[in-house]
Amino acid sequence: MNNVVELCGSIADKPRFSHMGGSESYFSFPLDIERLSGFVDTVNIIVRQEMLEKLEIEDSQHIAVTGELRSFNNKRGDGSRLVISVFAKELYFTDDEDKNLVRLTGAICKKPNLRKTPMGRQICDIMLAVNRRYGRSDYLPCIAWGRLAEGAAELAVGDTISLEGRIQSRKYIKNENGAATERTAFEVSIVTLLP
């Protein structure tokens, strides 16, 4: 499998209708996953209505999700252009500790960008194209830190890599036409580049 996500966290809000796909209805809900540091990543989960009806989800319940990381290019003009979410293939209630694990295999589709944070730490941005069945791909932003960032910066467009990491959400301020709006960016924080 070239795209596996395993999450465990608390449902932050009730599911809401997202979109139609063929004759199926899809719903989305935010899942809060606490890091060891206490910071909470909020990840958007997309689920088929049929799967949702079997569970009777309420907010604040603890749930495990297995699925795939997906990207969608939002052309409506509101919010983020690249929307990242988890397409749920399995959902169940659990008392397990919070978990945030992503395994991806894909091709580098943009030259890696090595830079330094304001605190002087090295970081490398990578855009990974991960193939789905039926000829489609998900374009997933990934980041590497420190020594891992130095190694990632050596990668070339077209190189295939496998990685393990976690989905990270971070808020930022976007200034447009003199107005500041808070937005959320999603990316995969790489823990390991796999052989």
C-alpha positions in Angstrom: 0.0 0.0 0.0 1.4 3.4 -1.0 -1.0 5.5 1.1 -2.0 4.4 4.6 -3.2 6.6 7.5 -3.9 5.3 11.0 -5.4 7.9 13.4 -7.0 7.8 16.8 -8.5 10.9 18.4 -11.6 12.8 19.6 -14.3 13.9 17.3 -14.3 17.7 17.5 -17.7 18.4 15.8 -20.7 16.6 14.4 -20.4 15.3 10.8 -21.7 17.6 8.1 -22.6 16.9 4.5 -19.5 17.4 2.2 -20.3 16.3 -1.3 -21.9 13.8 -3.7 -19.7 11.3 -5.5 -21.7 9.4 -8.1 -24.8 8.3 -6.2 -23.1 8.3 -2.8 -23.2 11.0 -0.1 -20.0 11.9 1.8 -19.8 13.7 5.1 -16.8 15.3 6.9 -15.9 15.9 10.5 -12.8 17.3 12.3 -10.8 14.9 14.4 -8.5 16.3 17.2 -5.3 14.3 17.8 -3.1 15.3 20.7 0.7 15.2 20.3 3.0 14.2 23.2 3.8 17.9 23.5 0.1 18.6 24.2 -0.4 20.5 20.9 -3.6 19.3 19.1 -3.6 18.6 15.3 -7.1 18.9 13.8 -7.5 16.6 10.8 -10.5 16.6 8.4 -12.1 13.1 7.9 -14.2 12.3 4.9 -16.6 9.3 5.3 -19.3 7.7 3.2 -22.9 8.2 4.6 -23.4 4.4 4.8 -20.4 4.0 7.1 -21.5 6.9 9.2 -25.0 5.6 9.8 -23.7 2.4 11.3 -21.8 4.4 14.0 -24.2 7.2 15.2 -21.3 9.6 15.7 -21.5 12.4 18.3 -18.9 15.0 19.0 -16.2 14.4 21.7 -16.3 10.6 21.2 -12.9 8.8 20.8 -12.6 7.1 17.5 -10.0 5.2 15.4 -9.8 5.9 11.6 -7.9 3.9 9.0 -7.8 5.3 5.5 -5.8 7.3 2.9 -4.6 10.8 2.8 -6.3 12.7 -0.1 -5.8 16.1 -1.7 -8.4 18.2 -3.5 -7.7 21.4 -5.5 -10.3 23.9 -4.3 -11.2 26.2 -7.3 -14.0 28.0 -5.5 -11.7 30.8 -4.2 -12.7 30.5 -0.5 -10.2 29.0 1.9 -7.1 27.0 1.1 -6.4 26.1 -2.5 -5.0 22.6 -1.7 -7.4 20.8 0.7 -6.0 17.8 2.5 -8.2 15.3 4.3 -8.3 11.6 5.3 -10.7 9.4 3.3 -11.9 6.9 5.9 -12.1 3.2 5.0 -12.6 2.0 8.6 -14.0 3.7 11.7 -14.6 2.3 15.2 -14.9 3.7 18.7 -12.0 3.0 21.0 -10.3 4.0 24.3 -6.9 3.7 22.7 -4.4 6.6 23.1 -4.2 9.3 20.4 -2.4 8.1 17.3 -1.3 9.9 14.1 0.6 7.7 11.7 1.0 8.1 7.9 2.9 5.9 5.5 3.4 7.2 1.9 5.2 6.1 -1.2 5.3 8.5 -4.1 7.3 10.6 -6.5 8.9 14.0 -5.9 7.0 16.3 -8.2 8.5 19.7 -7.3 12.1 20.6 -6.5 12.6 20.3 -2.7 13.0 23.6 -0.9 15.6 23.7 1.9 15.2 26.8 4.2 15.8 27.9 7.8 13.1 28.8 10.3 13.4 32.1 12.2 14.8 30.1 15.1 17.6 28.8 12.7 16.3 25.2 12.4 16.6 23.6 8.9 13.4 22.6 7.2 12.8 21.1 3.7 9.4 21.3 1.9 8.6 18.4 -0.4 5.6 17.9 -2.7 4.9 14.2 -3.1 2.6 12.7 -5.8 1.0 9.5 -4.5 -0.8 7.4 -7.1 -4.3 6.2 -6.5 -6.0 3.4 -8.4 -7.6 4.5 -11.7 -4.8 6.8 -12.8 -5.4 9.7 -10.3 -2.8 11.1 -7.9 -2.9 13.0 -4.6 -0.4 15.8 -4.3 0.7 15.9 -0.6 2.9 18.6 1.0 5.5 17.0 3.3 8.2 18.6 5.5 11.4 17.3 6.9 13.4 18.8 9.8 17.1 19.0 10.8 19.4 16.3 9.3 16.5 14.7 7.6 15.9 18.0 5.8 19.4 18.1 4.5 19.0 14.6 3.0 15.6 15.5 1.5 17.1 18.5 -0.2 19.3 16.2 -2.2 16.3 14.5 -3.8 15.4 15.3 -7.4 12.1 15.7 -9.2 10.9 12.2 -10.3 12.7 10.3 -7.4 10.4 7.8 -5.7 10.5 7.8 -1.9 8.8 6.1 1.0 8.2 7.8 4.3 6.6 7.6 7.6 5.3 10.6 9.5 2.2 12.3 10.9 -0.4 14.8 9.7 0.3 18.2 11.1 -2.1 21.2 11.1 -0.9 24.7 11.7 -2.6 28.0 11.7 -1.3 31.0 9.8 -2.4 34.5 8.9 -3.0 35.3 5.2 -3.0 39.0 4.2 -5.2 39.7 1.1 -6.2 43.1 0.0 -5.3 44.6 3.4 -7.4 42.1 5.3 -5.9 39.4 7.5 -7.6 36.0 7.7 -6.6 33.0 9.7 -6.1 29.8 7.7 -5.0 26.3 8.4 -2.3 24.5 6.5 -2.0 20.7 6.5 1.2 18.8 5.7 2.9 15.5 6.6 5.7 16.0 9.1 8.3 13.3 8.1 9.7 11.2 10.9 11.6 8.7 8.8 12.5 8.3 5.1 12.2 4.5 4.5 14.6 2.5 2.4 
